[in-house]
Amino acid sequence: MILLLPAALAACDRQSPPKEQANAAISGEVPTASEEVKGIGAKDGTFDYRLDRSKAGTPAPDFAFLDPDGGEKTLKDFAGKPLIVNLWATWCAPCIAEMPTLDRVAATYGPKGLAVLTISQDNQGLKAAKPFFEKHKLPHLKGWADPETNFGFHYATGLLPTTVIYDAQGKEMVRVIGAMDWEGPEAKALIDAAMQS
């Protein structure tokens, strides 16, 4: 885990894919054949991402993570709903840049049944996530936490933010690796596909 932290720190703040990520693609962790490289011309240039559909149809993992009150949950607790699982960290600038767009997606689609889980990968867990949500106005998101970084190791993208969209049956549809404008047309198409599942 200690060896992965410098790579994650470096990857988060970079505008272009880091060397470690290129190595992951070569090793087969992130197959290049299934990737769609995208970039959104955000005002500050932070919305750079790629789509990975190579794990489509894979069931959601079943390990526990912390809810905002410190209780344990699993993705199975959200069975029957499409899910957006966003991995982020308080020290990750691109993660923070996309949060307001995720909040507005949660406001729009939450009442229609979409669950948007922003799961912190900070190893301080809720001690890091709670103050972040107290400081920032994101009323439709909650501070979930995965201090053991089980999700990060499971998805093995080597980059934050990483977001995985699941259909209502708990099957992976697509991974968004990097920061996305969740109100943009491509994101809307991905969300609409999940809502129709």
C-alpha positions in Angstrom: 0.0 0.0 0.0 2.9 2.4 0.8 4.3 1.8 -2.6 1.0 2.7 -4.3 0.5 6.0 -2.4 3.2 8.0 -4.3 1.9 6.7 -7.6 -1.7 7.7 -6.7 -0.5 11.1 -5.4 1.4 11.8 -8.6 -1.4 10.5 -10.8 -4.1 12.6 -9.2 -2.5 16.0 -9.9 -1.3 15.3 -13.4 -3.0 16.4 -16.6 -1.6 13.5 -18.7 -1.5 9.8 -17.8 1.5 9.0 -15.6 4.1 6.4 -16.5 2.6 4.0 -13.8 -0.7 4.1 -15.6 1.0 3.3 -19.0 2.6 0.3 -17.3 -0.8 -0.8 -15.9 -2.1 -0.8 -19.5 0.9 -2.9 -20.7 0.5 -5.4 -17.9 -3.2 -6.0 -18.8 -4.7 -4.3 -15.7 -6.2 -1.7 -18.0 -6.5 -3.1 -21.5 -5.8 -0.5 -24.1 -8.1 -2.1 -26.6 -11.2 -1.4 -24.6 -10.3 2.2 -23.6 -11.8 5.3 -25.1 -9.6 8.3 -24.3 -11.6 11.4 -23.8 -11.0 15.0 -22.7 -13.4 17.7 -21.9 -12.3 21.3 -22.4 -13.2 22.4 -18.9 -12.3 26.0 -18.0 -9.5 24.9 -15.8 -8.5 21.8 -17.8 -9.2 19.4 -15.0 -11.8 17.2 -16.8 -9.6 14.5 -18.5 -10.7 10.9 -18.5 -11.0 7.7 -20.3 -13.7 5.0 -20.4 -13.0 1.4 -19.8 -15.7 -1.1 -20.6 -13.4 -4.2 -20.3 -15.0 -5.3 -17.0 -18.6 -4.8 -18.1 -20.9 -7.4 -16.6 -18.7 -8.0 -13.6 -20.7 -8.2 -10.3 -20.1 -5.4 -7.8 -17.6 -6.2 -5.0 -19.0 -7.2 -1.6 -16.5 -5.8 0.9 -17.6 -3.3 3.5 -17.0 0.4 3.6 -18.1 3.1 6.1 -21.3 5.1 5.9 -21.3 8.7 7.1 -22.2 7.7 10.6 -19.4 5.1 10.9 -21.6 2.0 10.2 -20.7 -0.6 7.7 -22.3 -0.9 4.3 -21.7 -2.9 1.1 -22.9 -2.2 -2.4 -25.4 -5.0 -1.9 -27.2 -2.6 0.5 -28.2 -0.6 -2.7 -29.5 -3.6 -4.6 -32.1 -2.9 -7.2 -30.8 0.7 -7.9 -28.3 1.8 -10.5 -25.2 3.1 -8.8 -22.4 5.6 -9.4 -19.4 4.6 -7.2 -16.9 7.5 -7.2 -13.5 7.0 -5.6 -11.9 10.2 -4.5 -9.6 11.7 -1.9 -9.5 15.1 -0.1 -6.0 15.7 -1.5 -7.0 15.1 -5.1 -7.6 18.3 -7.0 -9.4 16.7 -10.0 -11.6 14.7 -7.6 -12.7 17.9 -5.9 -13.2 19.7 -9.2 -15.8 17.1 -10.4 -17.7 16.9 -7.0 -20.1 19.8 -7.7 -21.2 18.1 -11.0 -21.7 14.8 -9.1 -23.8 16.7 -6.5 -26.1 18.0 -9.2 -26.4 14.6 -10.7 -27.4 13.2 -7.3 -30.0 16.0 -7.0 -31.5 15.3 -10.4 -31.3 11.5 -10.5 -31.4 10.6 -6.8 -35.2 11.0 -6.6 -35.5 8.7 -9.7 -33.6 5.9 -8.0 -29.9 6.5 -8.8 -27.5 6.1 -5.8 -24.4 8.3 -6.0 -21.7 7.1 -3.6 -18.6 9.3 -3.2 -16.3 6.9 -1.3 -13.2 8.5 0.1 -9.9 6.7 -0.3 -8.2 8.8 2.4 -6.6 6.5 4.9 -8.0 8.7 7.7 -11.4 7.5 6.7 -14.3 9.6 8.0 -11.9 11.9 9.9 -11.0 13.3 6.4 -14.3 12.9 4.6 -16.6 14.4 7.2 -14.8 17.8 7.5 -14.6 18.0 3.7 -18.4 17.7 3.4 -19.0 20.1 6.3 -16.8 22.7 4.5 -18.1 22.3 0.9 -21.7 22.8 -0.1 -22.6 19.4 -1.6 -26.0 18.8 0.0 -26.9 15.8 -2.2 -23.7 13.8 -1.5 -22.5 12.0 1.6 -19.1 11.3 3.0 -18.6 7.5 2.6 -15.2 6.2 3.4 -12.9 3.2 2.5 -9.8 3.8 4.7 -8.5 0.3 3.8 -8.7 1.4 0.1 -10.3 -2.0 -0.8 -12.1 -0.3 -3.7 -8.9 1.3 -5.0 -7.1 -2.1 -4.9 -10.1 -3.9 -6.4 -10.5 -1.5 -9.4 -6.7 -1.2 -9.8 -6.8 1.8 -12.1 -3.9 3.6 -10.3 -5.7 6.9 -10.7 -8.1 9.1 -8.7 -10.8 9.9 -9.4 -12.1 6.6 -10.6 -15.9 6.2 -11.0 -17.7 2.9 -11.8 -21.3 2.8 -13.0 -23.4 -0.3 -12.1 -26.8 -1.2 -13.4 -29.7 -2.0 -11.2 -28.7 -5.7 -11.1 -25.3 -4.8 -9.6 -23.3 -5.4 -12.8 -20.6 -3.1 -13.9 -21.4 -1.1 -17.0 -18.3 1.2 -17.4 -15.4 2.7 -15.5 -14.6 6.4 -15.9 -10.9 6.8 -15.1 -10.1 10.4 -14.3 -12.3 13.5 -13.8 -15.5 13.9 -15.8 -18.0 16.7 -16.2 -21.0 14.6 -14.9 -23.4 17.1 -16.5 -22.0 16.8 -19.9 -23.6 14.9 -22.8 -21.5 11.8 -22.6 -22.0 11.5 -18.8 -25.7 12.0 -19.3 -25.8 9.1 -21.9 -23.9 6.8 -19.4 -26.3 7.7 -16.6 -29.4 7.3 -18.8 -28.2 3.9 -19.8 -27.9 2.9 -16.1 -31.3 4.3 -15.3 -32.9 2.2 -18.0 -31.3 -1.0 -16.7 
